[in-house]
């Protein structure tokens, strides 16, 4: 075989070998690149989920604080601050509760004024109610609370359970202890948290 032909074949073998090795590196690089992209995407997803969870917990804390603040005014209403307390409670409501406020709260006002009661109350616990849609719910179980405001009026409405205790002292009578078990709807309206539903639980 002529020397030139041998050189040509040798170069061809070298090129084939070179391409074979290069292709192996190329596949490995492509795989590593894909793994890196997946890792970055997964990391971003985890970070986003964590960030969203943190934001949600912070929002729930604000909702519970709003419910506790409103309840605190209600359970500490007495003859000396009844008008200011009612105004503050009314200003903190929205929706149907705001519209029906006078009818719902007037009895409390009259009792306080008639008995000249002095009340001191405290919040015992505040919890965020989460509704799980249970298709196997037993008959007689309390249904999930309806949304207090339609979506076009409120960004969202959440339910908060508040347990409180107040002690009322009337003229000449022994102090009376009152237990409060309230279920409040808290709605976000234009960035402000308002009480949209008031329910007394037994």
N, C-alpha and C positions, 0 to 999 in steps of 0.2 A: 504494500500500500504506500502511495507517495506520501512524503512528509507533510505536504500542504493539506492533504485530505485528512491525515491523522490529527493535525492541529485543529482542523475545522470540526471534526467529531469531538475532540477533547473540549473545545470551546462550547459546543452544543451541550455536552454532558454537564459542563460546569454551570451553564446558564440554567439548565433544567433543575440541577441541584439547588442553585441559588434561588430560583423561583419557588421551589418546593419549601425551602426553609423560610423564605420571606412570607409565603402564604400562611405558614403555621404561625408566625409572629403576628400577621395581620388578623387572623381569626382570634388569637389570644387577646390582642388589643381591642378588637371589637367586643369581645365578651366582657373584658374588664370595663370598657367604656359603658356598656349596657348596665353592668352591675353598679357602676358609679352613679349613673342617671337614676336608677331605681332607688339607690340609697339616699340620694338627695331628695327625690320625690317623697320617699317614706318619711325622711326627717322633717320635711316641710309639713307633711300631713300631721305628724305627731305634734309638732310645735303649734300648728293651727288649732288642733283639738284641745291641747293644753291651754292655749290662750283663750279659746272660747269658753272652756270650763271655768277658768279663772274669772272671766268677765261675768259669767252667769252666777257664780257664787257671790260676787260683789253686788250684782243687781238684786239677788235674793235677800242679801243683808240689808240693802236699802229699803226693800219692800217690807221686811219684818220691822225695821225701825219706824217706818211710817205708820204701820198698824199699831205698834206699841205706843207711839206718841199720841195718836188719836184716842186710843183707849184710855190712856193716862188722864187725859182731860175729862173724859166721860166719868171715870170712876172717882175722880177727885172733885166733882162738882158739888158745891155747897151753897148755903144761903148768901154768903159774902161774894161769891164769884159766879153765880148762876148765869147772869146775862152775858158776861164776857166769855164764859165757857161755852154757852150755846152758840154764840157768834163764831167762836173759833172752830167748834165742831162743824157748824154749817159751812163755813168757808173751806173746810177740808173735805167736803163731799162733792160728788158729781153724779150725774145720771138720775135714775129714779129715786135714789135715796135723797138726793139734793132736792128734788121736786116735792117729795113727801116728807121732808124733814120736820116741818112744824107738827104734822099729825103724829109722827113717830116719837118725837122728843118732848112735846108739850106735857104729857103725863109726868115725866121725870121732873120737869121744871116746877109743876104745881105741887108735887109731893115735897120737893126740897123747900119751897117757899112756905107751904102750910105747916110742915113739921119743924121748920127752921133747923134742919139737920146739918150737922157739920161732918163731912165725910173725908176720911183719909184712905187712899187706896194705893195698892202696889201691884205691879205686874209680876206674876209668878213664872210664867213661861210663854214663849212665842215660838211657833213652829210653822214651817212652810208646808202647805198641803200639796201633795203630788197625787194626781188622779191617774190610776191605771185602769184601762178599759178591760174589765173582766167579763168575758162572755159567759162565764159560769157563775155569775153572781147569784146568790141565793135570794129567794123572795123575801121582802121585808127589809133588805139592806138599803141604806140611804143612797140615793142616786148621786152621781157627780154633780157638783154645783154648776149651774149654767153660767155662761159668761154674762157679766153684769152690763157690759156695754158692747155694742156691735163694733166690729173691727175698724169700720170707717171713722169711729169716734175715739177709740182708744188703741194705742199701739199694742197693748197686751193687758190682760187682767189675770191676776194671780190670787189664790186663796190662802189666807193666813189664819191660823188658830191661835187665839190669845186666851190664856187662863190668868185671872186676876182675883184679888181679894180686896174688899173695902170694908171699913168699919165706920158705921154711921152712929152718931151720938145725937139723940133728940133731947129736948128740954125735959129734964126730970126722969127720963127713961134710961134703962141700961143700954150700953152700946150693942148695936146689932151688926153681926158680920154677914156680909153678902158675898157670895161666890159668883164670879163672872166667868162664863165659858162662851166665848164669842167666836164666830166665824166671819171674817171680814173679807170682802172683795177689794183688792187694791188694784186700781187701774192707772196706767201711765197715759196721761193726756198732755200733749204738747211738752213732753219732757218732765212733767210734774206728776208725782204720785198722789192719787186722791182715793178716798174711800168711796166705793161705789155699791157696796152691799153690806148689810148688817144683819146677822142672824144669831139668835141666842140658842145655844145648844143645852140640852138637858143631860 
